Amino acid sequence: MMLSFFDQFMSPNYLGIPLIALAIALPWVLYPTPTSRWLNNRVITLQAWFINRFTQQLLLPLNPGGHKWAVLLTSLMLFLFTINMLGLLPYTFTPTTQLSLNMGLAVPLWLATVIIGMRNQPTAALGHLLPEGTPVPLIPVLIIIETISLFIRPLALGVRLTANLTAGHLLIQLIATAAFVLLPMMPTVAILVATVLFLLTLLEVAVAMIQAYVFVLLLSLYLQENV
């Protein structure tokens, strides 16, 4: 019984073909594209307003050199946001519960920020490994600690997103199963459990949005250090 709770995190297959590629590509179809008209409809106007506001907030702490990443970071935010929200629907698969996908997004982008820092300002990039005013005996230890913390960053990005979404999905399934089992025996308790399930679902909607934002925000902070 416990193993069945984790079946929702298995990549779906149809005739031996993994459908995770379809689950990744499908969200882009849901976004309306602007038309050639002078005035857009309300959906496109709201979408454009949200993208503009998010881009302004994201690029606020960055200097003009980091504004080249605006399209990439905004697209990544919309991608993660849509996948996380669609994963809350019944009978759907959430690709961001797979650590391999999240690490595949985190490692190249983090590595790109490090390479940019080493190319544009190598002295400042290496200076992050040793805080100013460090006593001489602690220099080797601090360099090792800062180097380890630097390489842990992409792992933290991927694991944070995976763990939060996986825990939320498991809690929803556990509480839904409890409500279903308790309904014929203790209807009052089942109604209370269903109320908790509803509140937890609202919380998971917020978590799905916040985790997508945090993922992109941390990448922008890493970029800020190296630009």
C-alpha angles and dihedrals in degrees: 000000000000092000091057090064089067095048090090089067094056115105108252119241132198118193088343093306116122111234097201089101089058091048090052096046098042099074092065090062092060096063115091116235121226116257131221091253121114092236123043126208124260095265095055091043092052091046092051091047092051093048092048093049093047093048092050092051093045096050096041096097094039125092119233091271091066094050089084087076093059096101094044096048094043092049090049091050092052091045095052093041093053095044092048093049095046089051090065092064118097118266094014134123124231111212092192090068086072112091091206092062094046092048089047088058098039102045100053094043093046090046090051091055091049093048091049090052093048091048100044102034111006094168094055092042092053090041089068088069092064121041117220116264096024114159113250096243091055096050098093092045094048092047090054092046094048091047091052091047089051093054092044092061098085091044090053091049094052098039093047093055094042096046096047095049094041093050092048094050092048092050091050092051094045094050092043090052091049092050091049093049095045096047098085094039105038111011094178093054090045090055090051090049090049089052090053088048091054092050091047090052090054089050091051091052088056091045091051091055096040095049092052089050094046092050092055094038092056090049089053090051091052088049091049091058093054104038 
